[in-house]
Amino acid sequence: RRSSFNNASCRPLIYLDGIPMERGVIDRLVHPSLVEAVEAYSGISQLPAQYSGAESGCGVVLIWTRR
């Protein structure tokens, strides 16, 4: 299965500090000034093993906040 961030029907999963988030919730949970790093993976072959799964075929975005 081909994945692409540009495909509207194929949307990446979003994790905040390793916890899966519902789409749209992240804006209410984290102020941009608290974001330390963002990792974007466009497909399963690039993902760290702990984030790969059936729903990660469209990619994964990992957001890490300052502690």
Secondary structure, DSSP 8 states (H G I E B T S, - for coil): ----TT-TT---EEEETTEEE-TTTHHHH--GGGEEEEEEE-SGGGS-GGG-SGGGTT-EEEEEE--
